[in-house]
Amino acid sequence: MTALPASQIAPARRSESRPIAIITGASSGIGADFADLFAHDGYDLVLVARRRDLLEKLARSLTDRHGVVCDVFPADLALRLEREHLAARMRAIDDRIMALVNNAGFGTHGYFHETDLERELGIIDVNITALTHLTKLVLPGMLARRAGRIVNISSVAAFQPGPIMAVYYASKAYVQSFSEALSEETAGTGVTVTAVCPGPTTTEFHGAAGIHPDAPSGGPPHMTSREVAELAYRGALNGKRVVVTGLRNKAVVIANRLLTRRRMTRIVRRIQERRRDAGRA
């Protein structure tokens, strides 16, 4: 699957001097809000997600409001072939890519022995493999230009094991470790890598993961996707390695440092069991 020609997406006049931000999972939620923030600051955009209709709607809105060019690129990042199509597009504009936001990701809810294998493998493909693949593509060019920002959406889930969402929590632990390692590798180069760690956020994530809408969050109150995106965007612009969004989410991270790992794992299990039971009530 290949991107639509830019002329079909955005009537704005293309400026070859404008920087480009690539945003995955851009069709809604945190990704769409990131797109708006970058567009406001004059970035042209490559918007990546599975749902073409929502991407095109977002692209029209951003072009109308900010006058930027938006390339719509419908793709399922779990599929290597579609990642390769995106890679070809990225290579064509490599000298203008100044930001990458790896926001695409999903989870599933249930005991590991009961959940669908293909869905669990898909979580790894999107949350880990695609993020690693796209980062590998953009980082050499950014280092050569000594400028660029990579933003990886991690989670407060990265800081402890997550019974009943085992693969999702483990995938975010990878994102966290990978991002912090790259942040150290790129220190002093002009390129920054930021791991963003939201807690509960009002997005489509919970519904897609099979969590009942009436299930308790089990943690801090939900933040809006805009609140998360704005905090993350400011942190990335300031070159922060880790952005934990919101004071209550920061308290969760601190609790992980103060309590034993086994105790935190048991706490998470109780929370997820209550959420699971709420969906069955």
C-alpha positions in Angstrom: 0.0 0.0 0.0 1.5 3.3 -1.0 0.8 6.9 -0.1 -1.5 9.1 -2.1 0.2 11.8 -4.2 0.6 14.9 -2.0 -1.4 16.9 -4.6 -4.5 14.7 -3.7 -4.1 15.3 0.0 -3.3 18.9 0.5 -3.7 21.9 -1.7 -1.2 24.0 0.2 1.9 25.1 -1.8 4.7 22.7 -1.1 7.8 24.3 0.5 11.0 22.2 0.1 12.5 24.2 2.9 10.0 23.2 5.5 10.9 20.4 8.0 8.9 17.2 7.9 7.5 15.3 10.9 6.5 11.7 10.5 3.7 10.6 12.9 2.5 7.0 13.2 -0.9 6.2 14.8 -1.9 9.7 13.5 -5.6 9.0 12.8 -6.8 9.9 16.3 -5.9 10.5 19.9 -2.3 11.4 20.9 -1.0 11.0 17.3 -3.6 13.5 15.9 -2.8 16.0 18.6 0.9 15.7 17.9 0.2 16.3 14.2 -1.6 19.5 15.1 1.2 20.7 17.3 3.9 20.1 14.6 1.7 21.7 11.9 1.2 24.8 14.1 4.9 25.1 14.2 5.3 24.9 10.5 6.2 21.3 9.8 4.9 19.4 6.8 3.6 16.0 7.8 3.6 12.4 6.8 0.5 10.9 8.6 0.6 7.1 9.1 -2.2 4.9 10.3 -4.5 2.2 9.0 -7.7 4.3 8.5 -7.4 6.3 5.3 -10.7 8.2 5.9 -9.6 9.6 9.2 -6.1 10.4 8.0 -7.6 12.3 5.0 -10.0 14.2 7.2 -7.2 15.2 9.6 -4.9 16.2 6.7 -7.6 18.5 5.2 -8.1 20.1 8.6 -4.4 20.7 9.3 -3.9 22.1 5.8 -6.9 24.5 6.1 -5.8 25.7 9.6 -2.0 25.8 9.3 -1.2 25.8 5.5 1.1 22.8 5.7 1.4 19.9 3.3 0.1 16.6 4.7 1.1 13.3 3.0 -1.5 10.6 4.0 0.1 7.2 4.2 -2.4 4.4 5.1 -0.5 1.4 6.4 -0.6 -1.5 8.8 2.7 -1.3 10.5 2.5 -4.9 11.7 3.2 -5.9 8.1 6.8 -5.7 7.0 5.9 -5.1 3.3 3.8 -2.0 4.3 6.7 -0.8 6.4 9.0 -1.2 3.4 6.6 0.9 1.3 6.7 3.6 4.0 10.5 3.3 4.1 10.7 4.0 0.4 8.7 7.2 0.9 10.9 8.2 3.8 14.1 7.7 1.9 12.8 10.1 -0.8 12.4 12.9 1.8 15.2 11.9 4.2 17.0 15.3 4.1 13.8 17.1 5.4 12.8 14.7 8.2 13.4 16.5 11.4 11.0 14.6 13.7 9.6 11.1 14.1 6.8 10.3 16.5 6.4 6.6 17.0 2.9 6.6 18.4 1.3 3.6 16.8 0.6 0.9 19.3 -2.1 -1.3 20.8 -2.7 -3.9 23.5 -5.0 -6.7 24.5 -6.6 -7.6 27.8 -6.7 -11.1 29.3 -4.6 -14.0 30.7 -1.8 -14.8 28.2 -2.9 -18.4 27.9 -6.4 -17.3 26.8 -5.6 -14.4 24.4 -5.2 -14.8 20.6 -1.7 -15.6 19.5 -1.8 -13.5 16.3 -3.0 -10.4 18.2 -0.1 -10.8 20.8 2.4 -11.2 17.9 0.8 -8.1 16.3 1.5 -6.1 19.5 5.2 -7.0 19.2 5.2 -6.2 15.5 3.7 -2.7 16.0 4.9 -1.7 19.4 8.4 -3.0 19.1 9.4 -4.0 15.5 7.9 -1.1 13.6 9.1 1.5 16.1 12.7 0.0 15.9 12.5 -0.2 12.1 11.4 3.5 11.6 13.9 4.8 14.1 16.7 2.9 12.3 15.6 4.6 9.0 15.6 8.2 10.2 18.4 8.3 12.8 21.5 8.2 10.4 20.2 11.2 8.4 19.4 13.2 11.6 22.9 12.5 12.9 24.5 13.5 9.7 22.5 16.8 9.8 23.1 17.1 13.6 19.5 17.9 14.1 16.3 16.0 14.8 13.9 14.7 17.4 12.6 11.2 17.9 9.6 10.7 20.2 8.7 7.2 21.3 5.4 6.7 23.1 6.1 4.5 26.0 3.9 4.2 29.1 3.9 4.1 32.9 3.3 0.4 32.1 7.0 0.3 31.1 8.1 0.4 34.7 6.6 -2.9 36.0 5.4 -6.3 34.7 1.7 -6.3 33.8 -0.3 -9.5 34.5 -3.3 -9.8 32.2 -1.7 -7.4 29.8 1.7 -9.2 29.8 2.8 -8.6 26.2 1.7 -5.0 26.1 3.5 -4.1 29.3 6.6 -6.0 28.2 6.5 -4.2 24.8 6.5 -0.8 26.6 9.5 -1.9 28.8 11.4 -2.4 25.5 10.4 1.0 24.2 11.5 2.6 27.4 14.9 0.8 27.6 15.5 1.3 23.8 14.7 5.0 24.0 16.8 5.8 27.0 19.7 3.9 25.5 19.5 5.9 22.2 19.2 9.1 24.1 22.5 8.4 25.7 24.1 7.3 22.3 22.9 10.6 20.7 23.9 12.9 23.6 25.7 16.0 22.2 24.9 15.3 18.6 22.0 17.7 18.1 19.6 14.7 17.9 17.3 14.0 20.9 15.3 10.9 21.8 12.4 11.2 24.2 10.4 8.4 25.8 6.9 9.6 26.7 5.1 7.8 29.5 1.4 8.5 29.7 -0.9 6.9 32.2 -4.6 6.4 31.6 -5.6 8.6 28.7 -8.9 9.2 27.0 -8.3 7.6 23.6 -9.5 4.6 21.6 -6.8 2.4 23.2 -8.9 0.8 25.9 -11.8 -0.1 23.6 -9.4 -1.6 21.1 -7.7 -3.6 23.8 -11.1 -5.2 24.8 -11.4 -3.3 28.1 -15.0 -2.5 29.0 -15.8 1.2 29.0 -17.1 1.0 32.5 -14.0 -0.7 33.9 -12.2 1.3 36.5 -8.9 2.8 35.5 -7.2 1.4 38.5 -4.8 4.3 38.7 -4.7 8.1 38.2 -7.7 9.7 36.5 -7.6 9.8 32.7 -5.9 12.7 31.0 -7.0 13.9 27.6 -4.9 13.1 24.6 -4.3 16.8 24.1 -2.9 17.2 27.6 -0.6 14.3 27.0 0.6 15.5 23.6 1.3 19.0 24.8 3.4 17.9 27.7 5.2 15.4 25.5 5.8 18.0 22.8 7.2 20.5 25.2 9.4 17.9 26.7 10.7 16.8 23.3 11.5 20.3 22.3 13.5 20.7 25.5 15.4 17.5 24.7 14.1 15.6 27.7 14.9 11.9 27.8 11.8 10.9 29.7 8.5 12.7 30.0 6.0 11.2 32.5 2.7 13.0 31.9 1.0 14.4 35.0 1.9 14.5 38.7 -0.2 11.4 39.6 1.5 9.3 36.9 4.9 10.5 38.2 3.7 9.2 41.6 3.1 5.8 40.0 6.6 5.7 38.7 8.0 6.7 42.1 6.0 3.9 43.7 7.6 1.4 41.4 11.0 2.5 42.7 10.0 2.4 46.3 8.0 -0.9 46.4 9.4 -4.3 45.6 8.9 -5.5 42.0 6.9 -8.5 43.2 4.5 -6.3 45.2 4.0 -3.9 42.3 3.3 -6.9 40.0 0.6 -8.2 42.5 -0.9 -4.7 42.6 -1.1 -4.5 38.8 -2.7 -8.0 38.7 -5.4 -6.9 41.2 -6.2 -3.8 39.2 -6.4 -5.7 35.9 -8.5 -8.4 37.4 -11.0 -5.8 38.6 -11.1 -4.3 35.1 -11.6 -7.8 33.6 -14.4 -8.6 36.0 -16.1 -5.3 35.2 -16.3 -6.2 31.6 -18.1 -9.5 32.5 -20.6 -8.0 34.9 
